[in-house]
Amino acid sequence: MDNKVAMVTGASRGIGRSIALALAKDGFDLVLNDIDRQANTLDEVAALIEAEGRRSLITVADVRDKAAIQGIVRTAAARMGRIDVLVNNAGILTSARIEELTEEQWDEVFAVNAKGVFLVTQAVLPYMREQGYGRIVNIASVGGKRGAPGQAHYCASKAAVLEFTRVLAMELEDSGITANSVCPGIIMTEMGKANLPDQASIDKWAAVTAQRRIGYPDDVAGAVCFLASDAAAFITGQSLNVCGGLIFDGG
């Protein structure tokens, strides 16, 4: 397929940035999305993509805002011609034990991590259906399969993403569109530093993985590129752990 186009939310840094750059190396043009305060960083990512000889389009919108998301998807489809791949990567992580967890914290995490996946997917689907082709990859977490103290709201939101993805795959049926989840483990990113505040924490998590190391954004990007490719055409409704052997269930 010529002029393949992928849209990545939360593309300015961390896992999203690595995914966008890896897809560019695989021949995709990119629609880059993030919130307004990350716009300058999106410029840097766009420059790296264009250095690979691929096109890029920067879109600024909060995934919680339905009207804004529908607007940028319309713009992306018009400017880029199509949207072949959607990577729902935008997410937030905060920590609080259940007895101290506020309603506002719960709502904010669910609004970004779960509602955001729903809204962006809903906006993109009509274009993929018209094409008769698409790959949707949702970034969940091993936390959505195995909880962690202090992260009830985060883990519950990622469990919601996993089940949303399974139902989405069922509803897509014979559409030419697949939907899968990637579940990162402990990854060294700006957000991941909530679990990795110091070297002792890094060593602790590395010690409980089969590979005896923590992950990095490029580890996740490789899995996403596979699921975004035609090599994964017969895979849908699945969740792939990218955790170095932190957990071993298929989910």
Secondary structure, DSSP 8 states (H G I E B T S, - for coil): --S-EEEEESTTSHHHHHHHHHHHHTT-EEEEEE-GGGHHHHHHHHHHHHHTT--EEEEE--TT-HHHHHHHHHHHHHHHS---EEEE---------TTT--HHHHHHHHIIIIIHHHHHHHHHHHHHHHHT-EEEEEE--GGGTS--TT-HHHHHHHHHHHHHHHHHHHHH-SSSEEEEEEEE-SB-STTGGGT-SSHHHHHHHHHTSTTSS-B-HHHHHHHHHHHTSGGGTT--S-EEEESSSS-----
